Structure formats: C-alpha cells, structure tokens
Amino acid sequence: MAMRLMLRFWRNESGSTITEYALIGGFISVTLIATFVSIGQKVNLMFVPIDNALN
C-alpha cells in the first residue's frame, strides 16, 4: 500500500509545470533588470554633459 502510494506520488508530474514556469519567469525578470540597469547607466552618461552645460 505505502509502496504504491509512493510510486504514484513519484510519477505525478502535475507540479513540474508550475516549477518550470516559475524558473522561466525568474530568468526573464533577472534579464529585464540587468537590461534596465545597463540602459539606465548609458542614459545617465548621455545626460551628464547636458546637465553640466546647463549649470
């Protein structure tokens, strides 16, 4: 009885899709954050000379 229950639990893959979606979402989030940080620094460097010229 316990062995059958354990085998059924082991073969159940319904939770694996949730885990895969969570990993994909995490990867996309990390990629977007890294991209925004990189773009933000470049935009900041672009506007520093303009700010200095106005002061």
N, C-alpha and C positions, 0 to 999 in steps of 0.2 A: 504493500500500500504506500509506504513512505517513498520507496524507490520509484514507483510510478508517478507519484506527485512531483518528485524532484526532477524526473526526466521531462515531464510536461512543462514544468517551470523553465528548465534549461532550453527547451526547444521553442519557447514562446518568444517571438521577435517583435511584438507589438510596440514595446518601449524603445526599440532601437531607432525607429524613425524620428522620434522626438529628440533623442540624443544627437542624431545626425543634423537635424535642423538647428539645434542649439549650437553645435560646433560651427556650422556654416554661418549662422548669424553672428557669432562671436568673431569669426575670421573677417567677415565683411565690416563689422564695427571697428576692429583694430586697423584694418586697411584704410577706412574712411578717416579715422582720427589721425593716422600718420600722414595722410594726404593733406588734410586741412592744416595740420601744424606746419608742414613743409610749404604749402602755398601761403599761409599767413606770414611766415618769415620772409618770403620773397616779396610779398606785397608791402610789408613794413619797410624793407630795404629800398623799395621803389619810392616810397613817400618821404623818407628821411631827408633827401636833398631838397624836396619841395618845401618841407617844414623849415629847414634851415634857411632857405632863401626868403621865406616869408618873415622870419624873425630877424 
